[in-house]
Amino acid sequence: MANTMLLLTLKVLMVLAFAGWVSLWLLKPTKLWTRKWKGAEESAALTVFGYYGLDFTTFSFPVIALAIIGLIYLNLQSSEPIRSRKARNSITGFSNPVVVKSFVGVLSSVEIVAVSFFILFLAWTFYARISSDFKKLLPVKSLVLNLWQLKYLRVATRFGLLAEACLALLLLPILRGLAVFQLIGIQFETSVRYHIWLGTSMIFFATVHGASTLFVWGISHHIQDEIWRWQRKGRIYLAGELALVTGIVIWITSLPQIRRKKFEFFYYAHHLYIVFLLFFLFHAGDQHFYMVFPGIFLFGLDKLFRIIQSRPETCILSARVHPNRAIEVILPKDPSLMYTPTSTIYMKIPSMSNFQRHPFSITSSSKVEDHTMSIIVKSEGGWTSSLYEMIRTELDSNTDCMSCIPATIEGPYGPASLNFLRWGKRT
């Protein structure tokens, strides 16, 4: 009973944190927000933390609190007894597949509503901002522009805000330990597509923002003066240009044609996100950076936890070769480690690569195997083919037992609970 009340309390806190954060984003483009926010900043300037504390508390803290409370909620929920199908919660029904298309994948009702709401939010933000801009067009001091050029420059500027909104959510879908998407029944393997969609949208909006700004500078014959500007106050244009170029490089190298054939190239290029975020901070300023800080902070914390977890080195106990160039790999595990079906681990073989860590579904049950767990590795890419040849060479040798192949394991990751009773039919 006490555990149920605690879960209910945590759920209410999560709803309040999420509703408050969404409300802030919806109110931010309005005149009411502009008037109230200026007064709040003036009051906060007199405090110890200044407006920095106000920005963090308003824009960053709700999402961080939501992720931490959600982690506690999922851990407590996993210890709850399996409910009957009739007693299932209301979110479960909305998590069932509704749309199955090759282009978008499998979408549930919750996902369709969330995506639709985000698109409407982008439209609302753009409309509210641009309508306000057109009512009070102020000339740019460093540029001599006619009316249509000034309007087009405002449109280009507001596309930058749309890119910022996508960036605020960009890193949330790829969290593993602090996975906020699990709260609505979306696992990491599924939520990655939202990272791809948000990244593509962000690059599109940022490209329109940057290219349109360069176009206005070009037709007004000021491009040579503006493009290299790194002023002390206001927008740093050169930093924005470098951030855009870096983002485009990351996006191009993440295309399936490159990612699948040149995974290491994709992996290394993706770490340019540090350069991208640094130049974004210089370009947008600290107040805008607080809008995207929650995702960056949670991603950094999540990555730190994963590095610490995967540092201990283990070894492959044994392996079996199956037809079609597949191998079953047996790994040791602690008897207290429990995981649900469909859970995955990320395995790295240091002798093959110090950076590549590949996901595999666990094929054994923690309720049956206390000291080991097994995965199936299909030889398809370069890394899996190398592992296949390494293990096959070991098994073909004349030694009685297989020598230790060092490995590091991250995970397992999976649903906090898997209530099969919520479905009337199972296959």
N, C-alpha and C positions, 0 to 999 in steps of 0.2 A: 504493500500500500504506500509506504514512504517513498519507495523508488518510483512508483507511478506518479505521485505528486511532484517529485523532483523533475521527472521528465516533462510533465505538463508545464511546470514553471520555466524550465529551460526553453521549451517550445514557444511560450509567450514572449520571453525575452528576445528570442531570435526573430519573431514576427515584428516586434516593436523596433528592433535595430534595423531590420531590412526596410520596413515601412518608412522609418525616419530618413534613411539614406536615400531611398527613391524619391521621397518628397523634396529633399534638398535639391536633387538634380532637376526635378520638375519646376521648382520655384525659382531656380537660379536665373533663368533668362527673363524674368518678369521685372517690371518697374518697382513693385512692392519689395522684392528681394533687394534690389539695388539701394533703395532708400534705407531699409532696415539694416542692411549689412554695413553701410558706411557708419551708422551710429554704433553698431556693435564693435567695429574695428577701432573706433575712437575710444570706446570704453575699455577695450582690451589692451590698448596701447599703454594704459596707466598701470596695468598689472605686471607681475614678475615675468610672465612668459610672453607678453605682448601679443601682437596679432598672429604670431607663429603658433602659439598655443591654441588660439581660437580656430585657426584653419585646421590644425591637426584634430582637435576635438570634433569639429563640425564635419569635415570631409573624410578623414582617415579612420578615426576611432570606430565608427559604427561597423565598418566591414571587418576590421581586425577583431572586434568583439564578437561579431557574428561567426567568424571562423573558429575562434577559440571555444565559444559556447557550443557550436555545432560539433566540434571534436569530442567534447565531454558528453554531449547528448548521444552521439553514435556509440561511444564506448559503453555507456550505461544501457543503451537499447540492445546491444549485443548480448547482454546478460539476462535480458528479459525472456521468459518462456515463450515458446511459439504459440501464437494466437490461433484460434480457429478461423476458418474461412469467413464465418458470419461476423466475427468480431474485428475484421480487418479495418484499418483506418481509411479515411476518405482519400488520402493522397495516393494510396496504392492503386486504386482504380484509375486515377488520372495518369499514372505512370505506365499503363499498358499501351502497346503500340497502336497507333491510329493511322499513320501514313507510312507506307513502305515503298520507297522509290530508290532506284539505283543512284540518282543524282544527289539526293539529300540524305539517303539512308533511312533508318527507322526512327520515326518521330512519335512521341507520346503527346497527349493533350496538354500536359504541363509545358512541354518544350514548344509546342505550337503557340500557346498563349504567350510564353516568355519572349519568343522571337518576334511575334507580332507587336507586343508591347514595346520592345526595344526599337523596332522600325518606326513606330508611331512617336516614340520619344525623340528620335533623331529628327523626324519631320517637324515636331513641335519646337524643338530647340532652334532649328534653322529658321523656321517661320517667325518665331518670337524675336530672335536677334535681328534678322534682316529687315523686318517691318519697322522695328525701332530705329535701325540705322538709317533707313530711307527717309524717315520723318525728320531727322536732324543730321543732314549730311554736313560734316565739317571738313574743310580742306586739309590736306596733308602738307605740313610746313615745308618739307624737303622736296615736294613734287608739285608741278603745275599740271593739273588734270582738268579735263572738261567733265560734264555731268555724267555721261555714260561710263567714262573711265573710272570715275570716283565710285559709282555704284558697283561696277564690276570688281573693283578692288575690295569693297566691303563684302561682296559675295565670296571672293577668294579667302578673305579673312575668316569668315564664318565656316567655311569648309574645314578650316584648321580646328575649330571647336568640335566638329563631328569626328575628326581623327582622334582628338583627345578623349572623347567619350568612348571610342572603341579601345583606345590604349588603357583606359581605366579598368576595363574588364578582360583585357587580353591575356593576362597571366593567371587569372582565377581558374579557367578550365583545366590547366595542366598541373594543378596542385595534386599531390598524391596522399601525403599524410594528413594535410589540412584541407582535404577535398570538400569544399562547400557544396559542390554539385551532388554529392551523395545524399544530402539532406532531402532532395526531391527524387531520389532513386536513380540518378544518372551516374554510372561508373566511369572511371578514368578513360577506359578504352573508347567510350562513346563521347565523352565531353571534349576529347581532343579536337573533334571536328569544329567545335565552337571556337577554339583557339585559331583554327585555320580560317574560318569565316570572318572572325573579328580582325585577324591580321590582314586578310585580303581587303576588307572594307577600310581598315585604317590606311593601308598603302594607297588605295584609290582616292580617299578623301585628301590625304596628305599630298598626293601628286597633283590633284586639281588645285589644291591650296598653293603649292609651290609654283606650278607651271603658270597658273593664272597671274600670280604676283609678278613673276618674271616677264610675262607678256605685257602687263601694264607698265612695268619699268621700261621695257623695250620700246613700246610705241611712244612713250613720253621722253625717250632719249636720256634716261637716267640710270640705265642698267649698270653702266660701269661704276657709277658712284655708289649705288645701293648694294650691289651684289657682294662687295668685299667689306661691308661695314660691320664693325664689331664695337658698337658704342657702349658706353658705361651704363646708360639708362635706356629703358624700353626694350623692344625686341632686338635680339642679336641675330641679324639676318644670315650671316655666314654660318652660324651654328645650326640654324634651321635647314640650310642647304645641305650641310654635312650629315645631319640626322636623316634627311630624306634619302640621300644617296645610300647611306648605310642600310636604311630600311628596305630599299629596293633590292640591294644585294642579298639581304637575308631572305626576302620573299622569293627572288628568282632561284636561289639555291635550295629552297624548300619545295619547289615544284616536284611532282611525282617522278618526272623523267630524270631529274638529277638526284633526288633523295634516294630512290630505289637502287640506282646504279652506282652512285658515288656517296655512300652514306657518310664516310668520314669527312668529305668535303662539306656536306650538309651540316654535319655536327659541329665542325670548327667554325663555319660561317655563322651558325646560329648564336655563337658566343659573342658575336659583334653586338648583341643586344645591350651589352654594357656600354659600348661606345654610343649606340643610338640613344639610350636613356640619358647619358651624360650631356650630349649635345641638345637633347630635348629640354633638359633642365636649364641650360644656358639660353636657349631660344625662348621658351615659354615663361620662364621666371618661377620663383619659388611658390607663389600663390597658386599657380596652375599645377605645379608639381604635386601639391598636396592632394589633388583630385585623383592622381594615378598612384600615389604612394602606397595605398593599402595593398594593391596587387603586387607591387615590387617587394614590399616588406614581407608579405606572406610567402611569396615565391622564394625569397632569400632564406627565410626561416625554414621552409619546407626542404629546400636543397641542403641546408646545413644538417638537418636531422637525417636526411638520406645518406649524406656522406659519412656521418658518425655511425649510422647503422651498418653500412656496408664496408666499413674499414676492417673488421675482423676477417681473416682469411680462413677458408675451409678448403676442402678438396673433394673431388668426385670420387665416391666410394667404389662404384662399379657402373657398368654400362652394358647394354645389349643392343645388338644391331638388328634392325627390322628391315623388311623389304622396302623398296622404293627409296633407298638412301635415307632412312630414318633411324634414329638411335634413341633408346630410352636411357636417360641419365639418372642415376640414383645419388642423392645428396643427403648428408646427415642433417638432423634437426633436433632441437631440444624437445623432450617429451611434453613440456608445458605449452609449446607453441600449437595453437589451434587456428584453423582457418576454414572458411566456408568453401563449398564447391564453386567453381569458376574463378577462384583466386589466381593471381599471377605473381611471378617473381621476376626480378631483373638480374641476370647473371653476367658477370664479367670474368673472362679468362685472362689474367695479366700477361701470360706468356704469349698471347696472341695480339692483344691490344690493351693499352692502359686506359683507354677512353671509351671504347664501345661497350655498352651494356644493353643486352637484348632481352625483351620480354618473352616469357613462356608460361603457358597455362599449366598449373599443377594437376597431374593426372591421378595422384593418390589421395587417399582420405586421411585426415589427421586423426580420425576416430578409430581407424584400423591400424595405421602405421604410426607407432609412437616415436621411433628413433630415425626414420628416414622419410624422404619424400621424393617423388619422381616426376620428371618432365619428359616430353617427347620433343626432339629437335629434328626438324626436317631440313635436309641439305638442299638449300635453294640459292642463297647468296654466297658471297665470298667468305664471310665470317663463319656461317654455319657449315659450309663445305670444308673449311680448314679444321673446324672442331670434329667433323665427321672423320676426316682422314687421320687426325691425331688419335682419336679413340680407336679407330679400326686398326691402326698400326700397333697400338698398345695391346689390343686383344689378340692380334695375330702373332705377337711375340711369344717366345717359348717360356716366359716366366709363368709361375703358378698363379700369381695374383697381379692385378692391374696396379701400376705405380700411381702414386698420388699426383693428380693434376690440380694445381692450385686454382681456386675460384673464390670470388666474392659474391655475396647474395644480398640483394635489396628487396625487402618485402617480407611476407606476401601482402598483396593488396587485393581487396575484394569487398563485396557487400558486407556490411556489419552483421546482417542476418539474412537468411534466404528462406522465407516462409513459403514452402511449397503448398501449404493448405489454402493459400489465398486463391488458387485456381481450381476450378471444378474438374478439369481434365488435365492430365499430364502425359507426356510421351517420353 
